[in-house]
Amino acid sequence: QVQLVESGGGLVQAGDSLRLSCAASGRSFSMYVMGWFRQAPGKEREFVAAISWSGRNTLYADSVKGRFTISKDNAKNTVYVQMNSLKPDDTAVYYCAVDVNIGGVATAALGEYDYWGQGTQVTVSS
């Protein structure tokens, strides 16, 4: 049973930082692409960042480039996103996801991801 559990969300002020974690279980995720997405109220789920199985390749949405950093610890089966200089527009539920296609590349395509976590709320006040 694949399970992804996000943590680290909360209420912060504009300009603050947060680090979200996503702990994966059920199998080793060292060979898989991991991604972060978010969904604000009334909006569709959108891509935030992705990281290749090796960790050497990353991909970011333009809206977060330069502020967010995705990383993974294969030994811990955990993926992170460090979020700096947060803005009110970053307010959303953040989800992690995994693409279990071995050898896949970091992608922004929501449909490529096979398993999803339940999400963690991030609220940024102005």
Sequence and secondary structure as in RCSB ss.txt:
>XXXX:A:sequence
QVQLVESGGGLVQAGDSLRLSCAASGRSFSMYVMGWFRQAPGKEREFVAAISWSGRNTLYADSVKGRFTISKDNA
KNTVYVQMNSLKPDDTAVYYCAVDVNIGGVATAALGEYDYWGQGTQVTVSS
>XXXX:A:secstr
  EEEEE  EEEETT  EEEEEEEESS  TTSEEEEEEE TTS  EEEEEE TTSS EEE TTTTTTEEEEEEGG
GTEEEEEE S  GGG EEEEEEEE  TT      GGG  EE   EEEEEE 
